[in-house]
Amino acid sequence: MKYKLCLFDFDYTLADATMPILECFRYTYSKMNLGEFDKEKAIKTIGMTLNDAFICLTNIEDMNTIEECVKNYRIKSEEITVKNTVLFDDTIKTLEALKDKNIKVGIVSTRMGARIIKILEHLDCIKYVDHVVGFEHVSSHKPSPEGLHKALEYFKCNKDEVLYIGDSYIDAKAAENGAIDFIGVTTGTTSQNDFEEYNNIRIVNSVSQILEVI
């Protein structure tokens, strides 16, 4: 068996937090009088850091204002995200199958790692995940491969023993930058055609289809 470790992105790869994410954006827009909120544009920022997402959505250049946006977003997120995030239907099945094969499981995400752990605990699936690398654990965020490299260090794995799975072109680029095998899953906003621009070993429609590769 080639892979000893599977690393996953979180949002739109293992779980769907669309509802609380959009509500946090709406709250921030209202709180800071940012004008009309574009739901579809906001969905396409999922996977970015919050700073980058607000810059993209608002075109605000003043970083103090952006930081204030992020602060307000996180206040609302603390209130609603954990209880309103759901797993995809085949997430547990996939994680259980990896455990049965003695393959370690990690998460590398631009979401706060502490929040991911709370979500996993709330959904009673923390037992399937061995380690989480989140926003607060790195200085350079995806598409930098720093988070992936930190996971490799934690698990003491070589690059050729690791598979990264993500739903975004940002994930694909991070894997490419880190010279790590990648599977793109089209459960997010990145299409198969978009994924084909990057190095990947397969593009799948659901996370459970990675088991055909393992």
Helices and strands as residue ranges (DSSP letters): E 5-8, E 15-16, H 18-31, H 39-43, H 50-58, H 63-84, E 86-87, H 91-100, E 104-108, H 113-122, G 126-128, E 131-133, G 135-137, H 146-155, G 159-161, E 162-166, H 169-178, E 181-185, H 192-195, E 202-204, G 207-212
